[in-house]
Amino acid sequence: MNEFLTTLTAIAASAFSPSTAALAIAAIGLNIHFGYTGLLNMGQAGFMLVGAYAFAISIVAGIPLFPAVLIALVAAAVFALILGVPTLKLRGDYLAIVTISAAEIVRMIGRSSLLTDITGGSNGLTGQSYRGPFTDLSFLGDGQTTLGPFTYDNTGSNGWWIRLVAWSIVGILCLFVFLLMRSPWGRVLRGIREDEDAIRSLGKNVYSYKMQALILGGTIGALGGIIYVLPASVQADSMGRSMTFFVWTALLLGGAATVFGPVLGSIIFFALRLFVQGVAGQFVPDSIMNGQQAEQFSWILIGVVLMLVVIFRPQGVLGNKKELSFNVN
Amino acid sequence: MLAGLLLIGVASLGLMGLGATSASAATAVPTTACVANATTGCIQGTIKQGNGDPAVGVRLTVTNGDTTENLVTDAAGKWGVAITVAGPSTVTLDTTSLPSGNTLDPSIANPATVNGGLGRNAGTIFKLVSGESTGLSTSAPSTGDSATTGSVTWERFLQQAASGIRLGLLLALASVGLSLIYGTTGLSNFAHGEQVTLGGLLAFVLANQLGLNLFLAAFLTVAVCAATGYFQDALIWKPLRKRGLPNTQLMIVTIGLSIALQYAFQFFIGAKTVRIDKANPVTVEIGPITLSVQSLWAMGIAVAVIILVGLFLLRSRIGRATRAVSDNPSLAAASGIDVDAIIRLVWTASAGLAGLAGVMLGLVLNGVNWQTGLQLLLLMFAAVTLGGLGTAFGALAGAMIIGMVVELTNLVLPGDFKYATALLILILVLLVRPQGIFGRRERIG
């Protein structure tokens, strides 16, 4: 029973961990791409990685915090532009193939031994090398604070400060998306998702709107990347294809084209994994499934859940089935 | 056996490697501290000389999954590397790089196997003793056919071109199916790479674990893989088509399937790289080109199978029907072709061909692991797009070009970039001629 409590605490801790917030932010970006505009971006991890690298390298180069964040967002916008120009006039599959490829290119270049001086190669950049300016901003001071069963440093590398900032950003972005999608601009995006030709006949430049959505979602993804690496390290392989698929799973679980879907989905995603691992670790003997296999089993389950959600409840937990017809052209 | 494992790692670098390419100090990564997080783990340690001083500049090679990293200990004798695949990693100490007057304690295994996990640190100790070598040495990892970039010689060009043809042929085998599935159903199958992996791992179980004859094992593997294609269509894809699920949704279902399969492979086989053939590969020299016997067999079989597939598509009634469905399913249905039966056949054949490609790839690379197919998938997409989505012969041409480009890139750029070039070509093709070489304009809009 005690172990069960430990599992529950671990699940609750992961629900509001910075990684969950980072995944939620990336999923909010993807929601603008896929949920509202119908763009099949299969390289959201690439945007995260571009943001993380641009941010960390800028800080290491001595640029202050906010300009560094700006550089990261601009880098992601340029990345989106490069990907959008050849593909946004073509059918959706092409964007999917190009984005997944481009994300891989970013990862391979990032981990290449040629660029070790800049990107740290496959070892990546350690958190200490770029975290300083961020933790210096903290007004929480030193020491530790305990809230319920959770004890973290006030400021430290992975403490209350990063949690506070990360979830504030999640909140602001939710509000932003809510307001944006009620605006005329947001209505055009939804219109493009439902029927591109109809929007074109209204005299709107569909290509330009799609590009704006791709850039906006991509920069939000980059912000997610920055949050993801702040408590950890910049590591090319930690933002590979699997990360893109996790973001997709989180988005579809929670409900695409909803404001809180991506956030809820990210929390469910991490909680589900830990729950499966915890239950497997407690009730299944090691001879049948050891700890490592329990982890892999939880991933298998994630894959199956993704399949089942898309087949039986494409609108996710929060979505509205009428809203999400999934008819991407 | 451990040396064998290392060889696999190095051999797998030959085509699939993403990491640094050779054990030479020139490409070695200076060690930096590694921080474990949710998706990475660390393997690290400190090497001290017999007299207690840190051993500086000792070279190590760490093979994790299919990546190999070359490390040098820093001024404090520390080394560390980030890993992304949980499970055993092989750490090899280059005994020739030890500080003079030091040798490795003979009781220490070299290479050492470290059981690393994600989100934590693992380590191994290489204890050095002062004195003469006790004769424990390891063969320096050979660079295989992924030689480091240097001057471009005629010999190296021919060697890489041969590797390119080899990769192109195997890629063609795997991507014909991907293209046909796309042509007949409109589905981009992201789980196609896992069909390739399945082939390689099944062959490992049959040939290596159960000790069957290699040809028998390959034959059985292809049969089982084809069956998986048949039942996949019968149990998943046909019912979903009947439900009227749009292709975008189906595509995300294939992504879910691909995640589930990848981790299922890890669940049953583990994250390690396994070999199909227990024997060490025998190489043959043809002029300036060195290829393993397995490679020659694989290329021969691939050519034969590709010709058979081509003849089938061009000459047989069912083949013509397949092309008709691929061209225009509604029109084909209207002219009396049983579209569902053709799609079933395409799924079966595609899975079988992918399985065959997996077996060959496992033999050619002398190792296969859970992400072999995953890495091939992007090259397959590049090949299929280059040739024209949905066209069988486009996939063949695209695969040969992509295979060649990937291997020839190695002449001028380090191994890390060879996939990047292939994907860059993909993006350029979409800019200039989005329908690909053999595609038709109206399909892309």
Interface residues (C-beta under 8 A of the other chain):
Chain A: S19 L40 V85 P86 T87 L90 R91 G92 D93 Y94 A96 I97 V98 I100 S101 A102 E104 I105 M108 I109 R111 S112 S113 L114 T116 G120 G121 S122 N123 G124 T126 G127 A232 S233 Q235 D237 S238 G240 R241 S242 M243 F245 W248 T249 L252 Q292 Q293 E295 Q296 F297 W299 I300 L301 I302 G303 V304 V305 L306 M307 V310 I311 P314 S325 F326 N327 V328
Chain B: L18 G19 A20 T27 V29 P30 T31 T32 A33 C34 V35 N37 A38 T39 T40 T67 E69 G80 V81 A82 T84 A86 G87 G117 L118 S188 L240 R243 L245 P246 T248 Q249 M251 I252 V253 I255 G256 L257 S258 I259 A260 L261 Q262 Y263 A264 Q266 F267 L374 L378 F381 A382 T385 L389 P414 D416 F417 Y419 A420 L423 L424 L426 I427 L430 L431 P434 I444 G445
